[in-house]
């Protein structure tokens, strides 16, 4: 898809103007994937967001600003996601250690001790655990992990967003990436344990948004009034088990 070489003239179509300005602003940062047959190197995600921004600008031109506010809020979240670098994390990095230690401290402050199932740093360093960090221009925004419970079943662990990065779409981008990675690695199912207290309501809402549904305890978990268990099938296969069998040494809190 060709990108305008010159800014649109004043009074031109609003969608084109916004699209051009946005592309000009961001093409000096980030990584870009060549699009087949195109003369520019523009990632599919960036292309999709630029078109959405153009759509929102046109919508705002045709409708009231109030009606467009929600779309622009979502657009800002998508734009932020473009700049996020989600990759295998370093569990010895000082900022990662600090974030995870703060995660455990906070959970112990809002949940009875017997109901806190978060993995500590040593648990996360186990070979069966895959750990990712989210950064933007080097700054740590969040982290998350998947612990293998068997060849086909994984458990989401240690989902955490830094205080400074709240409401930037970090958890959404990370969960989407982890689901994709779990599928790529051959998992048929992802499950998790989180809290039932109001403190964990945003986490439960996020998981519900991604298709997780409530289920009985899995692995080594037991019924607990402070725990909510959720699961999601990643593949639609007649060979995929309906039960939630599998080993779990520990659970996690959002």
C-alpha positions in Angstrom: 0.0 0.0 0.0 1.5 3.3 -1.1 2.0 6.1 1.5 1.3 9.6 0.5 4.5 11.3 -0.4 3.2 14.8 0.3 0.9 16.0 3.0 -2.7 16.4 1.8 -3.7 20.0 1.0 -5.6 22.0 3.5 -9.3 21.1 3.4 -8.5 17.6 2.1 -10.2 14.5 3.5 -9.8 14.4 7.3 -9.1 10.6 7.3 -6.2 11.0 4.9 -4.7 13.9 6.8 -4.6 12.0 10.1 -3.3 8.8 8.5 -0.4 10.7 6.9 0.5 12.6 10.1 0.4 9.4 12.2 2.6 7.4 9.8 5.1 10.3 9.6 5.2 10.4 13.4 5.9 6.8 14.1 7.9 5.5 11.2 11.2 6.6 12.9 10.5 4.1 15.8 9.8 0.4 16.0 10.3 -2.6 13.9 8.5 -3.0 10.5 7.7 -6.1 8.5 7.8 -5.8 4.7 4.4 -6.2 3.1 4.4 -8.3 0.0 4.2 -6.1 -3.2 4.4 -2.8 -1.3 7.1 -0.3 -1.7 7.2 0.6 2.0 8.1 -1.4 5.1 5.1 -1.2 7.3 4.0 -3.8 9.8 0.5 -5.4 9.5 -0.3 -4.1 13.0 0.8 -0.5 12.1 -1.1 -0.6 8.8 -4.3 -1.8 10.6 -4.0 0.9 13.3 -3.3 3.7 10.7 -6.5 2.7 8.8 -8.5 2.6 12.1 -7.2 6.1 12.9 -8.2 7.3 9.5 -11.7 5.8 10.1 -12.0 7.4 13.5 -11.0 10.8 12.1 -13.6 10.6 9.4 -16.2 9.5 11.9 -15.4 12.5 14.1 -15.8 14.7 11.1 -19.3 13.3 10.3 -20.5 12.9 13.9 -20.3 14.7 17.2 -17.0 14.6 19.2 -18.9 12.9 22.1 -19.8 9.9 19.9 -16.2 9.5 18.7 -14.6 9.7 22.2 -14.8 6.0 22.9 -13.2 5.0 19.6 -10.3 7.5 20.1 -9.7 6.1 23.6 -9.4 2.6 22.2 -7.2 3.9 19.4 -4.8 5.4 21.8 -4.5 2.0 23.5 -3.8 0.3 20.1 -1.2 2.9 19.2 0.6 2.3 22.6 0.5 -1.5 21.8 2.5 -0.9 18.6 5.5 0.5 20.6 5.5 -2.4 23.1 8.2 -5.0 22.9 7.0 -8.3 24.3 9.8 -10.8 24.5 11.3 -13.6 26.6 12.1 -11.8 29.9 15.2 -11.8 32.1 14.3 -13.1 35.6 17.6 -11.7 36.9 17.0 -8.2 35.7 16.7 -5.8 38.7 13.5 -4.1 37.5 11.9 -7.5 36.8 12.9 -8.8 40.3 11.5 -5.6 41.9 8.2 -5.9 39.9 7.7 -9.6 40.8 8.6 -9.1 44.5 6.1 -6.2 44.7 3.5 -8.5 43.0 3.9 -11.1 45.8 3.9 -8.5 48.6 0.6 -7.0 47.3 -1.1 -10.3 47.0 -0.2 -11.2 50.6 -1.7 -7.9 51.6 -5.1 -8.6 50.1 -5.5 -12.4 50.3 -5.3 -14.8 53.2 -1.9 -16.5 53.3 -3.3 -20.0 52.6 -4.9 -18.7 49.4 -1.8 -17.0 47.9 -0.5 -19.3 45.2 1.9 -17.0 43.3 5.2 -18.5 42.1 8.3 -16.9 43.6 11.4 -16.0 41.5 12.9 -19.5 41.8 9.6 -21.1 40.8 9.5 -18.9 37.7 13.0 -19.8 36.8 12.0 -23.5 36.4 12.6 -24.9 32.9 8.9 -25.7 32.4 8.0 -22.0 32.8 8.1 -19.5 29.9 8.3 -15.9 31.1 7.8 -12.7 29.0 8.4 -9.1 29.8 6.7 -6.1 28.2 8.9 -3.0 27.6 8.5 0.3 25.9 11.8 2.0 24.9 13.5 -0.1 27.6 11.1 0.7 30.4 9.5 -2.4 32.0 5.7 -2.2 31.8 4.7 -5.7 32.8 5.3 -9.4 32.7 3.6 -12.8 32.6 4.4 -16.5 32.4 3.0 -19.8 31.3 3.8 -23.0 33.3 3.5 -26.3 31.6 1.2 -28.7 33.3 1.8 -31.4 30.7 2.3 -31.6 27.0 -1.0 -29.9 26.1 -2.0 -27.9 29.2 -0.6 -24.6 30.4 -1.3 -22.4 33.3 -1.0 -18.6 33.2 1.2 -17.2 35.9 2.4 -13.9 37.4 0.5 -11.5 35.2 1.5 -8.1 36.4 1.4 -4.5 35.1 3.6 -1.8 36.7 1.8 1.0 38.5 3.1 3.5 36.0 1.7 1.5 33.0 -1.9 0.9 34.3 -4.6 1.4 31.7 -2.2 1.5 28.8 -3.4 -1.8 27.4 -0.4 -3.8 28.7 -2.3 -6.7 30.1 -4.4 -7.0 27.0 -1.4 -7.0 24.7 0.5 -9.4 26.9 -2.4 -11.9 27.3 -3.0 -11.8 23.5 0.7 -12.6 22.9 0.7 -15.4 25.5 -2.3 -17.1 24.0 -0.7 -16.9 20.6 2.6 -18.3 22.0 0.8 -21.1 23.9 -0.9 -22.1 20.7 2.3 -22.0 18.7 4.0 -24.2 21.4 1.4 -26.9 21.0 -0.8 -26.3 24.0 -4.5 -27.3 23.6 -5.7 -25.5 26.8 -4.8 -22.6 29.1 -6.1 -22.4 32.6 -5.5 -20.0 35.5 -6.3 -19.3 39.2 -7.1 -15.8 40.4 -8.9 -14.2 43.3 -12.6 -13.9 44.1 -12.2 -10.6 45.9 -13.1 -7.3 44.3 -9.4 -6.5 44.0 -9.2 -9.1 41.3 -12.4 -8.1 39.3 -10.4 -6.3 36.5 -8.4 -9.5 36.0 -11.5 -11.7 35.8 -13.0 -9.3 33.4 -10.0 -9.4 31.2 -9.9 -13.2 31.1 -13.6 -13.3 30.3 -13.0 -10.9 27.4 -10.5 -13.4 26.0 -12.9 -16.3 26.2 -11.9 -17.9 29.5 -14.8 -19.4 31.4 -15.1 -20.5 35.0 -14.2 -24.1 35.8 -13.6 -26.5 38.7 -10.1 -26.6 40.3 -7.5 -28.2 38.1 -4.2 -29.9 38.7 -3.4 -29.9 42.5 -5.8 -27.1 43.4 -8.6 -27.6 45.9 -11.9 -25.8 46.3 -11.2 -22.4 48.0 -13.7 -19.6 48.5 -10.9 -17.1 47.8 -10.0 -18.7 44.4 -11.6 -18.5 41.0 -10.5 -21.0 38.4 -10.8 -20.3 34.7 -9.9 -22.1 31.5 -10.0 -21.8 27.7 -9.5 -24.3 24.9 -7.0 -23.1 22.3 -7.8 -25.7 19.6 -11.0 -27.2 18.4 -10.0 -30.8 18.0 -11.8 -34.1 18.7 -8.6 -35.2 20.4 -8.5 -32.3 22.9 -9.5 -33.5 26.4 -12.5 -32.0 28.1 -11.2 -32.6 31.6 -8.7 -30.3 33.3 -6.3 -33.0 34.4 -2.6 -32.2 34.7 0.0 -31.4 37.4 0.2 -28.0 38.9 2.7 -27.3 41.7 1.3 -23.9 42.4 -1.2 -21.4 41.1 -1.2 -17.7 40.6 -2.9 -14.4 41.2 -3.5 -11.6 38.8 
